């Protein structure tokens, strides 16, 4: 677990009021204005609009904001331009990732869409990407829905795949769902002048800060570990201020804003992120160790970096294992306080062509588990029983109508 002070991180000009380690910043960053407001807890501002006597729009030049994306000064104007609650989360995340700025969106996919649109507005539509990526990210690139052309390659092929019109190089590490890792410093070198986008959802800034290896854009599905409790959907891009302005212009014009309640929950989530990551990773590492020694398991994927995700391949039917768990919830998504399991080939990566899935190392025997905060012995007991086929595939789930 990284406890090095965050002050002096390259590309982080916003002065911190104190030196300190990541755990300290996780609790205090983004809250710099609270004392002046006479508040202890960060407030939730749900306003969509704000009263103003500036009827001529002299203080706020909407045309200027639309053209530059420079952060508005003065009181907020309209919730699609900015929101103080969301801005606190953005400042905090930028501090943790060691970047100048961060821009939040309605979801991780909205964040990736904004990055692609911003680059394509600059005439750059070619993307170089390394599989596997999260299934819907793969789909967004492959489908060409945004006019993107993608070249898939392994990390060694990046330098050759880059072209004059390459918008960015995209990697996920550890990757969803195989937990494959790439050497970020090597990849950043291979990118040359082309920006490297790293999806840091699985590692979080607690385990890895891609900016320190030369990544220019750091993407999160904030829905996962940043929120941490499975009750908020969001996305965020940490980057330099120049690109943040491009992203704000896109967000303003296309409207994929993060809801203030989500911003509130995400700021609160960040304060416990280091503690959650430490506890969940320790349990995941222990489960990975036990699975690796188990004859019912043919392969275990657990990152060298650590983390709270474990993927494993079973000798028998993976769906029987899912049907057999009782404490662990069979569900897509990850990063919550409770443990979830799913079959990527059927769910999270079903949208990816079968041959591409196989080439990306996603076998039909693979299960992906997001390890929560439960006691390790309780989790192991549940997994052990499910792997032994001890339970009938009866589920305790209510009918979907009961909402
Ligand atoms: N990136 C990764 C690694 C993910 O796992 C996900 C979702 O599972 C996303 C991006 C997309 O995020 P969201 O579901 O918040 O749009």
Boltz pocket constraint, residues with backbone or C-beta under 6 A from the ligand:
constraints:
  - pocket:
      binder: B
      contacts: [[A, 106], [A, 107], [A, 108], [A, 109], [A, 110], [A, 134], [A, 136], [A, 137], [A, 172], [A, 176], [A, 199], [A, 201], [A, 202], [A, 220], [A, 221], [A, 222], [A, 223], [A, 233], [A, 234], [A, 235], [A, 333]]
      max_distance: 6.0
